[in-house]
Amino acid sequence: MLELRDITVTLDDFSLRAELTVPAAAHMAVIGASGSGKSTLLSLIGGFLAPDNGRILWDGQDITAIPPGQRPVSFLFQDQNLFPHLSVAQNVGLGLRPDLRLSRDQQAQVTHALAEVGLSGMERRSPASLSGGQQSRVALARILLRARPLLLLDEPFAALGPALKSEMLQLVARIAGETRATVLMVTHDPRDARSFAPRTILIEDGIAHAPVPTGPLLDDPPPGLRTYLG
């Protein structure tokens, strides 16, 4: 379970507050107008941003001061964060060892992870030779190997077409279901929120609100969200 207790953070003239709980293995959307603080919320949870006040707990453990690399978190960004000078297999292997000195067993784990995301036989390819969807799958394979219980998605599939984006969200849901990972997904697309997340965290007026059922929220959004969604 993820808990944000009395969190406040101020960045220049922007402030965000959060007091909420996310159950283990939940799939949550994070939605709000541009600049409302969606990425800020994920950065706080991931450890890339420190709160001015409050605590962040995972399964009862205070992780507020723990560095990002030591948190139980994997982060998937919009640019996939792949290294162009490394092969597909090497990019995935970074999930196990940053120095890429992988044992035979670890190399077998990389091969298996690529098979899980539908990229068998592409180990030696370069990221530049892959389609956008295939690059997303490489990033997912790396996350699969990291096996962290909390997965943060900052609009990683926003550049993909609707059909491919839907396919990638289904793949994330399958992987998260198999590993029982808790997922927070920033999105600006209400269709993605409806299809992926039974509950949604709305960020509005500087507040990250406690999760509510996605359908009713989007069926009758508050004025600010209604204006944003159009």
C-alpha positions in Angstrom: 0.0 0.0 0.0 1.2 3.5 -0.9 0.4 6.3 1.5 1.0 10.1 1.0 0.5 11.7 4.4 0.1 15.5 4.6 2.4 16.0 1.6 3.1 19.6 0.4 5.6 20.8 -2.1 6.2 24.3 -3.6 8.1 24.9 -6.8 8.4 28.6 -7.6 4.8 29.9 -7.7 3.3 26.3 -7.9 2.1 24.3 -4.9 0.8 20.8 -4.6 -0.8 19.0 -1.6 -1.6 15.3 -1.3 -3.3 13.2 1.3 -4.2 9.8 -0.2 -3.8 6.1 -0.1 -3.4 3.6 -3.0 -4.0 0.0 -2.2 -1.5 -2.7 -3.2 -1.9 -4.1 -6.8 -4.3 -1.2 -7.7 -4.3 0.3 -11.2 -4.9 4.1 -10.9 -5.1 6.9 -13.4 -3.8 10.4 -12.6 -5.6 13.1 -14.5 -5.8 16.8 -14.4 -5.3 19.9 -16.6 -1.9 20.7 -18.1 0.4 22.1 -15.4 -1.8 20.8 -12.6 1.0 18.7 -11.0 0.5 15.2 -12.4 4.2 14.7 -13.2 5.1 16.4 -9.9 3.1 13.8 -8.0 4.9 11.0 -9.7 8.3 12.7 -9.1 7.5 12.9 -5.4 6.7 9.2 -5.2 9.7 8.2 -7.3 12.1 10.3 -5.2 13.1 12.7 -7.9 11.5 15.5 -5.9 11.5 16.0 -2.1 8.4 17.3 -0.4 8.6 20.3 1.9 6.4 18.5 4.4 4.8 15.2 5.0 5.7 11.5 4.5 5.6 8.9 1.8 5.1 5.3 3.0 5.2 2.0 1.1 3.8 -1.0 3.0 4.2 1.0 6.3 7.9 1.9 5.6 8.8 5.6 5.4 10.5 6.0 2.0 10.5 9.9 2.0 14.2 10.2 2.3 15.2 7.1 0.3 17.1 7.8 -3.0 15.2 7.0 -6.2 17.3 3.9 -7.1 16.6 2.4 -3.7 12.9 2.8 -3.8 10.5 0.0 -4.7 9.7 1.9 -7.9 10.1 1.6 -11.6 9.5 4.7 -13.8 8.4 4.6 -17.4 8.8 8.0 -19.2 7.4 9.2 -22.4 10.8 9.0 -24.2 11.3 5.4 -23.0 14.8 6.3 -21.7 16.5 3.8 -24.0 20.3 4.2 -24.7 20.9 4.4 -28.5 24.5 3.0 -28.3 23.3 -0.2 -26.5 21.5 -3.2 -28.1 17.9 -4.1 -27.2 19.2 -6.9 -24.9 21.7 -4.5 -23.2 19.0 -1.9 -22.6 16.9 -4.5 -21.0 19.8 -5.9 -19.0 20.3 -2.6 -17.3 17.3 -3.6 -15.3 19.4 -6.2 -13.6 22.9 -4.7 -13.5 23.9 -1.2 -14.5 27.4 -2.5 -15.4 25.8 -5.2 -17.7 28.0 -7.9 -16.4 25.3 -10.5 -16.6 25.6 -14.1 -15.6 24.2 -16.8 -17.9 21.1 -17.0 -15.8 20.6 -13.2 -16.0 21.1 -13.3 -19.8 18.4 -16.0 -19.9 16.1 -13.7 -17.9 16.6 -10.9 -20.4 15.7 -13.3 -23.3 12.6 -14.4 -21.4 11.5 -10.9 -20.6 11.8 -9.9 -24.3 9.7 -13.0 -25.2 7.1 -11.9 -22.6 6.7 -8.6 -24.5 6.7 -10.1 -27.9 10.3 -9.2 -29.0 11.9 -12.6 -29.3 14.9 -12.6 -31.6 15.5 -8.9 -31.4 18.2 -9.0 -28.8 20.9 -7.6 -31.1 18.9 -4.8 -32.7 19.5 -1.2 -31.9 16.7 1.0 -30.5 16.8 3.2 -33.6 15.9 0.3 -35.8 12.7 -0.3 -33.8 9.2 1.2 -34.2 7.8 3.3 -31.5 5.7 0.4 -30.2 8.7 -1.9 -30.2 10.7 0.7 -28.2 7.9 0.8 -25.7 8.1 -3.0 -25.4 11.8 -2.8 -24.7 11.2 -0.3 -21.8 8.5 -2.6 -20.5 10.8 -5.6 -20.6 13.4 -3.8 -18.5 10.7 -2.9 -16.0 9.6 -6.6 -15.9 13.1 -7.6 -15.0 13.4 -4.9 -12.3 10.4 -6.5 -10.6 9.6 -3.5 -8.5 6.2 -3.5 -6.8 5.3 0.1 -7.8 5.1 1.2 -11.4 4.8 4.9 -12.4 3.8 5.7 -16.0 4.3 9.3 -17.1 2.3 9.2 -20.4 4.8 6.8 -21.9 2.5 5.9 -24.9 1.2 9.4 -25.7 3.0 9.5 -29.0 1.5 6.2 -30.2 -1.7 5.8 -32.3 -4.9 4.8 -30.6 -4.8 1.1 -31.5 -1.1 0.7 -30.5 -1.6 2.7 -27.3 -4.5 0.4 -26.4 -2.3 -2.6 -27.1 0.5 -1.3 -24.9 -1.9 -0.5 -22.0 -3.2 -4.1 -22.2 0.3 -5.4 -22.1 1.1 -3.2 -19.0 -2.1 -4.5 -17.4 -1.1 -8.1 -18.0 2.4 -7.7 -16.7 1.2 -5.7 -13.6 -1.5 -8.4 -13.0 1.1 -11.2 -13.1 3.5 -9.4 -10.8 0.8 -7.8 -8.7 2.4 -4.4 -9.2 0.7 -1.2 -8.1 0.4 1.2 -11.1 -0.1 4.9 -11.3 -0.6 6.2 -14.8 -0.6 9.9 -15.8 -2.9 10.4 -18.7 -4.7 13.2 -20.5 -6.9 10.8 -22.4 -10.1 9.8 -20.6 -10.4 6.7 -22.8 -7.1 5.4 -21.4 -8.3 6.1 -17.8 -11.6 4.3 -18.4 -10.0 1.2 -20.0 -7.0 0.8 -17.6 -7.9 2.3 -14.2 -11.0 1.4 -12.1 -10.1 4.5 -9.9 -8.6 7.8 -10.6 -6.6 10.5 -8.7 -7.8 13.9 -9.8 -5.3 16.8 -9.5 -7.0 20.2 -9.4 -6.5 23.5 -7.7 -3.1 22.4 -6.3 -4.6 19.3 -4.6 -4.0 15.6 -5.5 -7.4 14.2 -4.4 -8.0 10.8 -2.9 -8.9 8.2 -5.6 -12.5 7.9 -6.8 -14.2 5.6 -9.3 -13.1 6.5 -12.8 -16.4 6.2 -14.6 -18.5 8.5 -12.4 -15.7 11.1 -12.3 -15.4 11.3 -16.0 -19.2 11.0 -16.6 -19.7 14.1 -14.4 -16.3 15.9 -14.1 -15.9 19.0 -11.9 -15.8 22.3 -13.8 -12.0 22.5 -14.1 -11.6 19.0 -15.5 -14.6 19.4 -17.7 -13.0 22.5 -19.3 -9.7 20.7 -19.8 -11.4 17.6 -21.4 -13.6 19.7 -23.6 
